[in-house]
Amino acid sequence: MKFITLLVSFIYLFSAQAFAHDDHGLGEGSFHAFYHAIFWTIFVLVVYKVAVWSNDKRSQKN
């Protein structure tokens, strides 16, 4: 339960910042949306791999 709470907190923190900013370098067009889609895809993959890795480590200890 602690992991889920922490995960939801980080997702809320990062998504609030992403929705609130104005990006002058990328502009507000489709490239900006594409950049955020790639960023969040990589973020989800990293979180998934960490969860799988920690579950494997936990099962190896038992």
PDB file of N, CA, C and O in Angstrom:
ATOM      1  N   MET A   1       0.823  -1.194   0.000  1.00  0.00           N
ATOM      2  CA  MET A   1       0.000   0.000   0.000  1.00  0.00           C
ATOM      3  C   MET A   1       0.871   1.263   0.000  1.00  0.00           C
ATOM      4  O   MET A   1       0.532   2.261  -0.636  1.00  0.00           O
ATOM      5  N   LYS A   2       1.981   1.206   0.712  1.00  0.00           N
ATOM      6  CA  LYS A   2       2.872   2.360   0.768  1.00  0.00           C
ATOM      7  C   LYS A   2       3.442   2.672  -0.618  1.00  0.00           C
ATOM      8  O   LYS A   2       3.580   3.836  -0.994  1.00  0.00           O
ATOM      9  N   PHE A   3       3.772   1.610  -1.376  1.00  0.00           N
ATOM     10  CA  PHE A   3       4.315   1.793  -2.723  1.00  0.00           C
ATOM     11  C   PHE A   3       3.288   2.464  -3.633  1.00  0.00           C
ATOM     12  O   PHE A   3       3.631   3.368  -4.395  1.00  0.00           O
ATOM     13  N   ILE A   4       2.046   2.029  -3.557  1.00  0.00           N
ATOM     14  CA  ILE A   4       0.995   2.607  -4.408  1.00  0.00           C
ATOM     15  C   ILE A   4       0.778   4.077  -4.055  1.00  0.00           C
ATOM     16  O   ILE A   4       0.619   4.914  -4.944  1.00  0.00           O
ATOM     17  N   THR A   5       0.772   4.388  -2.768  1.00  0.00           N
ATOM     18  CA  THR A   5       0.605   5.780  -2.348  1.00  0.00           C
ATOM     19  C   THR A   5       1.751   6.645  -2.857  1.00  0.00           C
ATOM     20  O   THR A   5       1.532   7.753  -3.348  1.00  0.00           O
ATOM     21  N   LEU A   6       2.961   6.139  -2.739  1.00  0.00           N
ATOM     22  CA  LEU A   6       4.123   6.871  -3.233  1.00  0.00           C
ATOM     23  C   LEU A   6       4.061   7.049  -4.747  1.00  0.00           C
ATOM     24  O   LEU A   6       4.354   8.129  -5.258  1.00  0.00           O
ATOM     25  N   LEU A   7       3.682   6.003  -5.456  1.00  0.00           N
ATOM     26  CA  LEU A   7       3.576   6.065  -6.911  1.00  0.00           C
ATOM     27  C   LEU A   7       2.530   7.090  -7.348  1.00  0.00           C
ATOM     28  O   LEU A   7       2.787   7.898  -8.240  1.00  0.00           O
ATOM     29  N   VAL A   8       1.371   7.059  -6.732  1.00  0.00           N
ATOM     30  CA  VAL A   8       0.310   8.016  -7.083  1.00  0.00           C
ATOM     31  C   VAL A   8       0.755   9.439  -6.756  1.00  0.00           C
ATOM     32  O   VAL A   8       0.457  10.369  -7.505  1.00  0.00           O
ATOM     33  N   SER A   9       1.460   9.614  -5.654  1.00  0.00           N
ATOM     34  CA  SER A   9       1.946  10.949  -5.289  1.00  0.00           C
ATOM     35  C   SER A   9       2.920  11.495  -6.327  1.00  0.00           C
ATOM     36  O   SER A   9       2.825  12.658  -6.719  1.00  0.00           O
ATOM     37  N   PHE A  10       3.860  10.654  -6.775  1.00  0.00           N
ATOM     38  CA  PHE A  10       4.813  11.102  -7.795  1.00  0.00           C
ATOM     39  C   PHE A  10       4.128  11.381  -9.125  1.00  0.00           C
ATOM     40  O   PHE A  10       4.452  12.361  -9.795  1.00  0.00           O
ATOM     41  N   ILE A  11       3.193  10.537  -9.510  1.00  0.00           N
ATOM     42  CA  ILE A  11       2.476  10.770 -10.767  1.00  0.00           C
ATOM     43  C   ILE A  11       1.707  12.083 -10.694  1.00  0.00           C
ATOM     44  O   ILE A  11       1.718  12.858 -11.650  1.00  0.00           O
ATOM     45  N   TYR A  12       1.043  12.340  -9.576  1.00  0.00           N
ATOM     46  CA  TYR A  12       0.309  13.590  -9.415  1.00  0.00           C
ATOM     47  C   TYR A  12       1.256  14.785  -9.463  1.00  0.00           C
ATOM     48  O   TYR A  12       0.961  15.791 -10.109  1.00  0.00           O
ATOM     49  N   LEU A  13       2.385  14.674  -8.783  1.00  0.00           N
ATOM     50  CA  LEU A  13       3.355  15.766  -8.762  1.00  0.00           C
ATOM     51  C   LEU A  13       3.870  16.079 -10.157  1.00  0.00           C
ATOM     52  O   LEU A  13       3.883  17.239 -10.569  1.00  0.00           O
ATOM     53  N   PHE A  14       4.298  15.046 -10.891  1.00  0.00           N
ATOM     54  CA  PHE A  14       4.860  15.271 -12.216  1.00  0.00           C
ATOM     55  C   PHE A  14       3.805  15.690 -13.229  1.00  0.00           C
ATOM     56  O   PHE A  14       4.088  16.512 -14.100  1.00  0.00           O
ATOM     57  N   SER A  15       2.610  15.151 -13.138  1.00  0.00           N
ATOM     58  CA  SER A  15       1.592  15.527 -14.118  1.00  0.00           C
ATOM     59  C   SER A  15       1.104  16.949 -13.872  1.00  0.00           C
ATOM     60  O   SER A  15       0.803  17.665 -14.828  1.00  0.00           O
ATOM     61  N   ALA A  16       1.021  17.371 -12.628  1.00  0.00           N
ATOM     62  CA  ALA A  16       0.602  18.739 -12.334  1.00  0.00           C
ATOM     63  C   ALA A  16       1.611  19.732 -12.905  1.00  0.00           C
ATOM     64  O   ALA A  16       1.223  20.767 -13.448  1.00  0.00           O
ATOM     65  N   GLN A  17       2.893  19.427 -12.786  1.00  0.00           N
ATOM     66  CA  GLN A  17       3.906  20.321 -13.335  1.00  0.00           C
ATOM     67  C   GLN A  17       3.882  20.312 -14.855  1.00  0.00           C
ATOM     68  O   GLN A  17       4.090  21.351 -15.483  1.00  0.00           O
ATOM     69  N   ALA A  18       3.633  19.166 -15.447  1.00  0.00           N
ATOM     70  CA  ALA A  18       3.625  19.073 -16.907  1.00  0.00           C
ATOM     71  C   ALA A  18       2.447  19.826 -17.502  1.00  0.00           C
ATOM     72  O   ALA A  18       2.581  20.448 -18.555  1.00  0.00           O
ATOM     73  N   PHE A  19       1.305  19.779 -16.850  1.00  0.00           N
ATOM     74  CA  PHE A  19       0.136  20.470 -17.382  1.00  0.00           C
ATOM     75  C   PHE A  19       0.194  21.972 -17.126  1.00  0.00           C
ATOM     76  O   PHE A  19      -0.505  22.738 -17.790  1.00  0.00           O
ATOM     77  N   ALA A  20       1.012  22.398 -16.178  1.00  0.00           N
ATOM     78  CA  ALA A  20       1.026  23.804 -15.797  1.00  0.00           C
ATOM     79  C   ALA A  20       2.058  24.633 -16.543  1.00  0.00           C
ATOM     80  O   ALA A  20       2.026  25.861 -16.454  1.00  0.00           O
ATOM     81  N   HIS A  21       2.969  24.008 -17.272  1.00  0.00           N
ATOM     82  CA  HIS A  21       4.062  24.784 -17.840  1.00  0.00           C
ATOM     83  C   HIS A  21       3.780  25.220 -19.281  1.00  0.00           C
ATOM     84  O   HIS A  21       2.961  24.637 -19.992  1.00  0.00           O
ATOM     85  N   ASP A  22       4.479  26.243 -19.662  1.00  0.00           N
ATOM     86  CA  ASP A  22       4.491  26.742 -21.034  1.00  0.00           C
ATOM     87  C   ASP A  22       5.887  26.487 -21.570  1.00  0.00           C
ATOM     88  O   ASP A  22       6.854  27.018 -21.023  1.00  0.00           O
ATOM     89  N   ASP A  23       6.025  25.699 -22.614  1.00  0.00           N
ATOM     90  CA  ASP A  23       7.346  25.339 -23.110  1.00  0.00           C
ATOM     91  C   ASP A  23       7.699  26.231 -24.294  1.00  0.00           C
ATOM     92  O   ASP A  23       7.117  26.111 -25.372  1.00  0.00           O
ATOM     93  N   HIS A  24       8.651  27.120 -24.082  1.00  0.00           N
ATOM     94  CA  HIS A  24       9.036  28.056 -25.138  1.00  0.00           C
ATOM     95  C   HIS A  24       9.952  27.404 -26.167  1.00  0.00           C
ATOM     96  O   HIS A  24       9.963  27.808 -27.330  1.00  0.00           O
ATOM     97  N   GLY A  25      10.715  26.405 -25.752  1.00  0.00           N
ATOM     98  CA  GLY A  25      11.633  25.736 -26.670  1.00  0.00           C
ATOM     99  C   GLY A  25      10.920  24.834 -27.659  1.00  0.00           C
ATOM    100  O   GLY A  25      11.248  24.826 -28.845  1.00  0.00           O
ATOM    101  N   LEU A  26       9.954  24.080 -27.183  1.00  0.00           N
ATOM    102  CA  LEU A  26       9.241  23.143 -28.051  1.00  0.00           C
ATOM    103  C   LEU A  26       7.997  23.751 -28.675  1.00  0.00           C
ATOM    104  O   LEU A  26       7.490  23.237 -29.672  1.00  0.00           O
ATOM    105  N   GLY A  27       7.509  24.824 -28.110  1.00  0.00           N
ATOM    106  CA  GLY A  27       6.266  25.398 -28.601  1.00  0.00           C
ATOM    107  C   GLY A  27       5.077  24.630 -28.052  1.00  0.00           C
ATOM    108  O   GLY A  27       5.244  23.720 -27.241  1.00  0.00           O
ATOM    109  N   GLU A  28       3.896  24.986 -28.483  1.00  0.00           N
ATOM    110  CA  GLU A  28       2.685  24.332 -27.996  1.00  0.00           C
ATOM    111  C   GLU A  28       2.034  23.476 -29.070  1.00  0.00           C
ATOM    112  O   GLU A  28       0.841  23.182 -28.984  1.00  0.00           O
ATOM    113  N   GLY A  29       2.790  23.073 -30.072  1.00  0.00           N
ATOM    114  CA  GLY A  29       2.238  22.292 -31.171  1.00  0.00           C
ATOM    115  C   GLY A  29       2.278  20.798 -30.925  1.00  0.00           C
ATOM    116  O   GLY A  29       2.351  20.336 -29.787  1.00  0.00           O
ATOM    117  N   SER A  30       2.227  20.058 -32.017  1.00  0.00           N
ATOM    118  CA  SER A  30       2.163  18.603 -31.926  1.00  0.00           C
ATOM    119  C   SER A  30       3.480  18.002 -31.446  1.00  0.00           C
ATOM    120  O   SER A  30       3.472  16.941 -30.821  1.00  0.00           O
ATOM    121  N   PHE A  31       4.616  18.655 -31.723  1.00  0.00           N
ATOM    122  CA  PHE A  31       5.894  18.130 -31.237  1.00  0.00           C
ATOM    123  C   PHE A  31       5.956  18.154 -29.719  1.00  0.00           C
ATOM    124  O   PHE A  31       6.515  17.248 -29.101  1.00  0.00           O
ATOM    125  N   HIS A  32       5.384  19.183 -29.123  1.00  0.00           N
ATOM    126  CA  HIS A  32       5.334  19.278 -27.669  1.00  0.00           C
ATOM    127  C   HIS A  32       4.509  18.127 -27.097  1.00  0.00           C
ATOM    128  O   HIS A  32       4.921  17.501 -26.121  1.00  0.00           O
ATOM    129  N   ALA A  33       3.368  17.846 -27.681  1.00  0.00           N
ATOM    130  CA  ALA A  33       2.531  16.731 -27.227  1.00  0.00           C
ATOM    131  C   ALA A  33       3.249  15.402 -27.431  1.00  0.00           C
ATOM    132  O   ALA A  33       3.171  14.518 -26.579  1.00  0.00           O
ATOM    133  N   PHE A  34       3.946  15.258 -28.551  1.00  0.00           N
ATOM    134  CA  PHE A  34       4.708  14.039 -28.821  1.00  0.00           C
ATOM    135  C   PHE A  34       5.815  13.858 -27.785  1.00  0.00           C
ATOM    136  O   PHE A  34       6.034  12.749 -27.298  1.00  0.00           O
ATOM    137  N   TYR A  35       6.506  14.931 -27.451  1.00  0.00           N
ATOM    138  CA  TYR A  35       7.563  14.883 -26.439  1.00  0.00           C
ATOM    139  C   TYR A  35       7.013  14.388 -25.108  1.00  0.00           C
ATOM    140  O   TYR A  35       7.622  13.537 -24.459  1.00  0.00           O
ATOM    141  N   HIS A  36       5.866  14.918 -24.701  1.00  0.00           N
ATOM    142  CA  HIS A  36       5.275  14.488 -23.436  1.00  0.00           C
ATOM    143  C   HIS A  36       4.792  13.045 -23.496  1.00  0.00           C
ATOM    144  O   HIS A  36       4.897  12.324 -22.503  1.00  0.00           O
ATOM    145  N   ALA A  37       4.277  12.615 -24.613  1.00  0.00           N
ATOM    146  CA  ALA A  37       3.856  11.219 -24.757  1.00  0.00           C
ATOM    147  C   ALA A  37       5.051  10.285 -24.615  1.00  0.00           C
ATOM    148  O   ALA A  37       4.953   9.253 -23.951  1.00  0.00           O
ATOM    149  N   ILE A  38       6.166  10.630 -25.225  1.00  0.00           N
ATOM    150  CA  ILE A  38       7.376   9.813 -25.108  1.00  0.00           C
ATOM    151  C   ILE A  38       7.891   9.834 -23.669  1.00  0.00           C
ATOM    152  O   ILE A  38       8.271   8.795 -23.129  1.00  0.00           O
ATOM    153  N   PHE A  39       7.903  11.004 -23.057  1.00  0.00           N
ATOM    154  CA  PHE A  39       8.371  11.121 -21.672  1.00  0.00           C
ATOM    155  C   PHE A  39       7.560  10.243 -20.734  1.00  0.00           C
ATOM    156  O   PHE A  39       8.132   9.506 -19.931  1.00  0.00           O
ATOM    157  N   TRP A  40       6.230  10.311 -20.824  1.00  0.00           N
ATOM    158  CA  TRP A  40       5.388   9.527 -19.921  1.00  0.00           C
ATOM    159  C   TRP A  40       5.458   8.041 -20.229  1.00  0.00           C
ATOM    160  O   TRP A  40       5.314   7.222 -19.321  1.00  0.00           O
ATOM    161  N   THR A  41       5.673   7.674 -21.474  1.00  0.00           N
ATOM    162  CA  THR A  41       5.849   6.259 -21.811  1.00  0.00           C
ATOM    163  C   THR A  41       7.117   5.720 -21.166  1.00  0.00           C
ATOM    164  O   THR A  41       7.109   4.635 -20.585  1.00  0.00           O
ATOM    165  N   ILE A  42       8.198   6.467 -21.266  1.00  0.00           N
ATOM    166  CA  ILE A  42       9.452   6.045 -20.641  1.00  0.00           C
ATOM    167  C   ILE A  42       9.307   6.014 -19.123  1.00  0.00           C
ATOM    168  O   ILE A  42       9.815   5.100 -18.473  1.00  0.00           O
ATOM    169  N   PHE A  43       8.629   6.987 -18.561  1.00  0.00           N
ATOM    170  CA  PHE A  43       8.404   7.029 -17.117  1.00  0.00           C
ATOM    171  C   PHE A  43       7.649   5.792 -16.638  1.00  0.00           C
ATOM    172  O   PHE A  43       8.028   5.182 -15.639  1.00  0.00           O
ATOM    173  N   VAL A  44       6.589   5.421 -17.342  1.00  0.00           N
ATOM    174  CA  VAL A  44       5.800   4.243 -16.969  1.00  0.00           C
ATOM    175  C   VAL A  44       6.633   2.977 -17.107  1.00  0.00           C
ATOM    176  O   VAL A  44       6.557   2.096 -16.251  1.00  0.00           O
ATOM    177  N   LEU A  45       7.426   2.870 -18.166  1.00  0.00           N
ATOM    178  CA  LEU A  45       8.280   1.695 -18.343  1.00  0.00           C
ATOM    179  C   LEU A  45       9.310   1.570 -17.219  1.00  0.00           C
ATOM    180  O   LEU A  45       9.569   0.468 -16.735  1.00  0.00           O
ATOM    181  N   VAL A  46       9.887   2.675 -16.811  1.00  0.00           N
ATOM    182  CA  VAL A  46      10.863   2.638 -15.720  1.00  0.00           C
ATOM    183  C   VAL A  46      10.191   2.222 -14.415  1.00  0.00           C
ATOM    184  O   VAL A  46      10.738   1.401 -13.677  1.00  0.00           O
ATOM    185  N   VAL A  47       9.032   2.766 -14.123  1.00  0.00           N
ATOM    186  CA  VAL A  47       8.310   2.387 -12.905  1.00  0.00           C
ATOM    187  C   VAL A  47       7.948   0.909 -12.939  1.00  0.00           C
ATOM    188  O   VAL A  47       8.071   0.220 -11.926  1.00  0.00           O
ATOM    189  N   TYR A  48       7.507   0.415 -14.085  1.00  0.00           N
ATOM    190  CA  TYR A  48       7.166  -1.000 -14.230  1.00  0.00           C
ATOM    191  C   TYR A  48       8.388  -1.887 -13.999  1.00  0.00           C
ATOM    192  O   TYR A  48       8.309  -2.882 -13.280  1.00  0.00           O
ATOM    193  N   LYS A  49       9.517  -1.526 -14.609  1.00  0.00           N
ATOM    194  CA  LYS A  49      10.728  -2.335 -14.448  1.00  0.00           C
ATOM    195  C   LYS A  49      11.209  -2.328 -12.992  1.00  0.00           C
ATOM    196  O   LYS A  49      11.679  -3.354 -12.500  1.00  0.00           O
ATOM    197  N   VAL A  50      11.102  -1.208 -12.307  1.00  0.00           N
ATOM    198  CA  VAL A  50      11.488  -1.151 -10.895  1.00  0.00           C
ATOM    199  C   VAL A  50      10.573  -2.041 -10.066  1.00  0.00           C
ATOM    200  O   VAL A  50      11.040  -2.744  -9.170  1.00  0.00           O
ATOM    201  N   ALA A  51       9.278  -2.020 -10.355  1.00  0.00           N
ATOM    202  CA  ALA A  51       8.339  -2.871  -9.619  1.00  0.00           C
ATOM    203  C   ALA A  51       8.632  -4.344  -9.863  1.00  0.00           C
ATOM    204  O   ALA A  51       8.623  -5.134  -8.919  1.00  0.00           O
ATOM    205  N   VAL A  52       8.890  -4.729 -11.105  1.00  0.00           N
ATOM    206  CA  VAL A  52       9.216  -6.123 -11.419  1.00  0.00           C
ATOM    207  C   VAL A  52      10.527  -6.520 -10.750  1.00  0.00           C
ATOM    208  O   VAL A  52      10.631  -7.610 -10.187  1.00  0.00           O
ATOM    209  N   TRP A  53      11.512  -5.654 -10.807  1.00  0.00           N
ATOM    210  CA  TRP A  53      12.806  -5.943 -10.194  1.00  0.00           C
ATOM    211  C   TRP A  53      12.668  -6.122  -8.684  1.00  0.00           C
ATOM    212  O   TRP A  53      13.247  -7.049  -8.116  1.00  0.00           O
ATOM    213  N   SER A  54      11.908  -5.244  -8.031  1.00  0.00           N
ATOM    214  CA  SER A  54      11.754  -5.353  -6.577  1.00  0.00           C
ATOM    215  C   SER A  54      10.974  -6.607  -6.200  1.00  0.00           C
ATOM    216  O   SER A  54      11.275  -7.231  -5.182  1.00  0.00           O
ATOM    217  N   ASN A  55       9.983  -6.986  -6.995  1.00  0.00           N
ATOM    218  CA  ASN A  55       9.252  -8.225  -6.721  1.00  0.00           C
ATOM    219  C   ASN A  55      10.151  -9.436  -6.899  1.00  0.00           C
ATOM    220  O   ASN A  55      10.059 -10.384  -6.119  1.00  0.00           O
ATOM    221  N   ASP A  56      11.016  -9.429  -7.899  1.00  0.00           N
ATOM    222  CA  ASP A  56      11.961 -10.529  -8.100  1.00  0.00           C
ATOM    223  C   ASP A  56      12.945 -10.618  -6.935  1.00  0.00           C
ATOM    224  O   ASP A  56      13.237 -11.712  -6.450  1.00  0.00           O
ATOM    225  N   LYS A  57      13.455  -9.478  -6.488  1.00  0.00           N
ATOM    226  CA  LYS A  57      14.383  -9.465  -5.356  1.00  0.00           C
ATOM    227  C   LYS A  57      13.703  -9.992  -4.093  1.00  0.00           C
ATOM    228  O   LYS A  57      14.297 -10.750  -3.326  1.00  0.00           O
ATOM    229  N   ARG A  58      12.461  -9.582  -3.889  1.00  0.00           N
ATOM    230  CA  ARG A  58      11.717 -10.016  -2.713  1.00  0.00           C
ATOM    231  C   ARG A  58      11.460 -11.521  -2.759  1.00  0.00           C
ATOM    232  O   ARG A  58      11.561 -12.196  -1.734  1.00  0.00           O
ATOM    233  N   SER A  59      11.132 -12.047  -3.927  1.00  0.00           N
ATOM    234  CA  SER A  59      10.865 -13.485  -4.040  1.00  0.00           C
ATOM    235  C   SER A  59      12.148 -14.302  -3.927  1.00  0.00           C
ATOM    236  O   SER A  59      12.097 -15.447  -3.480  1.00  0.00           O
ATOM    237  N   GLN A  60      13.293 -13.751  -4.315  1.00  0.00           N
ATOM    238  CA  GLN A  60      14.564 -14.458  -4.180  1.00  0.00           C
ATOM    239  C   GLN A  60      15.000 -14.557  -2.719  1.00  0.00           C
ATOM    240  O   GLN A  60      15.679 -15.511  -2.341  1.00  0.00           O
ATOM    241  N   LYS A  61      14.619 -13.589  -1.900  1.00  0.00           N
ATOM    242  CA  LYS A  61      14.971 -13.623  -0.483  1.00  0.00           C
ATOM    243  C   LYS A  61      14.215 -14.725   0.251  1.00  0.00           C
ATOM    244  O   LYS A  61      14.718 -15.273   1.231  1.00  0.00           O
ATOM    245  N   ASN A  62      13.022 -15.050  -0.212  1.00  0.00           N
ATOM    246  CA  ASN A  62      12.194 -16.065   0.467  1.00  0.00           C
ATOM    247  C   ASN A  62      12.598 -17.428   0.117  1.00  0.00           C
ATOM    248  O   ASN A  62      12.004 -18.392   0.602  1.00  0.00           O
TER     249      ASN A  62
END
